[in-house]
């Protein structure tokens, strides 16, 4: 079970110079927020699937292996399953990482090529993203 702090976390879908275009709409000024609390009920045993890590796109994948590893990567607990979806992504992979990029980095760094994830179809996950337009 995830700890309480995880439920208050959120993930963004946006376009930035550092990580690339992870937008979920055509508007590059639009940022979408996905709050973990809103999708916790979707994390059910029926959605767990073994997936090859190379088929998952994740932010900063293009920088793997990272030259900068820190405490957050060291503390990544791979016992918690990541969350992925079937939405488009900058790497044209089958899946898009929603939660767990530090865990996936740790798995890859330890020579693991496949792992279990919660797989949520995009059509079911999309309504939970909240839109915000950046001011210029």
C-alpha positions as CSV (number, residue, x, y, z in Angstrom):
1,X,0.0,0.0,0.0
2,X,1.3,3.5,-0.9
3,X,2.1,5.8,2.0
4,X,-0.1,8.9,2.7
5,X,2.3,11.4,1.0
6,X,1.9,9.5,-2.3
7,X,-1.8,10.3,-2.4
8,X,-1.1,14.0,-2.3
9,X,1.4,13.8,-5.2
10,X,0.6,14.8,-8.8
11,X,2.1,14.3,-12.2
12,X,2.2,16.8,-15.1
13,X,1.7,16.4,-18.8
14,X,3.4,19.3,-20.4
15,X,6.0,20.6,-22.9
16,X,9.4,21.7,-21.5
17,X,12.8,22.2,-22.9
18,X,14.3,19.8,-20.4
19,X,12.0,16.8,-20.8
20,X,10.4,17.3,-24.2
21,X,6.8,17.3,-25.3
22,X,4.6,15.2,-22.9
23,X,1.5,17.2,-23.7
24,X,-1.8,15.4,-24.1
25,X,-3.4,18.0,-26.3
26,X,-2.2,20.1,-29.3
27,X,-1.9,23.2,-27.2
28,X,1.8,23.3,-26.0
29,X,0.9,26.0,-23.4
30,X,-1.5,23.8,-21.7
31,X,-0.4,21.8,-18.7
32,X,-2.4,18.9,-17.4
33,X,-2.2,17.6,-13.8
34,X,-3.0,14.1,-12.7
35,X,-3.5,13.8,-8.9
36,X,-2.7,10.3,-7.5
37,X,-5.5,10.6,-5.0
38,X,-8.0,10.8,-8.0
39,X,-6.8,7.5,-9.6
40,X,-6.0,5.4,-6.5
41,X,-9.2,3.5,-6.9
42,X,-8.0,2.3,-10.4
43,X,-5.0,0.5,-9.0
44,X,-6.5,-2.9,-8.8
45,X,-5.0,-6.4,-9.1
46,X,-6.8,-7.0,-12.4
47,X,-4.8,-4.2,-14.0
48,X,-1.4,-5.6,-13.0
49,X,0.6,-6.8,-16.1
50,X,4.2,-7.8,-16.7
51,X,5.7,-5.4,-19.2
52,X,9.1,-5.1,-20.9
53,X,10.7,-2.0,-19.6
54,X,12.0,-1.0,-23.1
55,X,8.3,-0.6,-24.2
56,X,7.7,2.2,-21.7
57,X,8.4,5.8,-22.4
58,X,9.3,7.9,-19.3
59,X,10.4,11.4,-18.7
60,X,14.2,11.7,-19.1
61,X,14.5,8.3,-20.8
62,X,16.7,9.9,-23.3
63,X,19.2,10.6,-20.5
64,X,19.4,7.1,-19.2
65,X,21.6,6.2,-17.5
66,X,21.5,9.5,-15.7
67,X,24.9,11.0,-14.9
68,X,23.3,12.5,-11.7
69,X,21.9,10.0,-9.3
70,X,20.7,11.2,-5.9
71,X,18.9,10.3,-2.8
72,X,15.4,10.1,-4.5
73,X,16.7,7.4,-6.9
74,X,18.5,5.5,-4.2
75,X,15.4,5.4,-2.1
76,X,13.1,4.3,-5.0
77,X,11.2,1.3,-3.7
78,X,10.7,-1.1,-6.6
79,X,8.3,-3.1,-4.5
80,X,5.7,-0.5,-5.4
81,X,4.3,-1.0,-8.9
82,X,4.6,1.8,-11.4
83,X,1.5,3.1,-13.3
84,X,1.5,3.2,-17.1
85,X,-1.0,4.0,-19.8
86,X,-1.4,3.4,-23.5
87,X,-1.3,7.1,-24.5
88,X,1.1,8.5,-27.2
89,X,4.5,9.6,-26.0
90,X,7.7,11.3,-27.4
91,X,9.4,7.9,-27.8
92,X,6.6,6.2,-29.7
93,X,6.7,3.3,-27.2
94,X,3.7,1.1,-26.5
95,X,3.3,2.6,-23.0
96,X,3.7,5.9,-21.3
97,X,4.9,6.1,-17.7
98,X,2.5,7.9,-15.3
99,X,4.2,7.1,-12.0
100,X,7.4,5.4,-11.3
101,X,10.3,6.7,-13.4
102,X,12.8,6.5,-10.5
103,X,11.7,2.9,-9.9
104,X,12.1,2.0,-13.6
105,X,15.5,3.6,-13.6
106,X,16.5,1.6,-10.6
107,X,15.2,-1.6,-12.2
108,X,17.1,-1.0,-15.4
109,X,20.3,-0.1,-13.4
110,X,20.0,-3.5,-11.7
111,X,19.7,-5.4,-14.9
112,X,16.0,-6.0,-14.8
113,X,14.3,-5.9,-18.2
114,X,10.7,-6.7,-17.3
115,X,8.4,-5.9,-14.3
116,X,4.8,-5.6,-13.2
117,X,2.9,-2.4,-13.6
118,X,-0.6,-1.1,-13.2
119,X,-1.8,-0.7,-16.8
120,X,-4.7,1.8,-17.2
121,X,-6.1,2.3,-20.7
122,X,-5.9,5.9,-21.8
123,X,-9.6,6.3,-22.4
124,X,-10.2,5.5,-18.8
125,X,-7.4,7.6,-17.4
126,X,-7.8,10.8,-19.5
127,X,-10.8,12.2,-17.7
128,X,-8.8,12.5,-14.5
129,X,-6.3,15.0,-16.0
130,X,-7.0,18.6,-15.0
131,X,-6.1,21.4,-17.4
132,X,-4.3,24.6,-16.8
133,X,-3.0,27.1,-19.4
134,X,0.3,28.7,-18.6
135,X,0.4,32.5,-18.7
136,X,2.8,33.9,-21.2
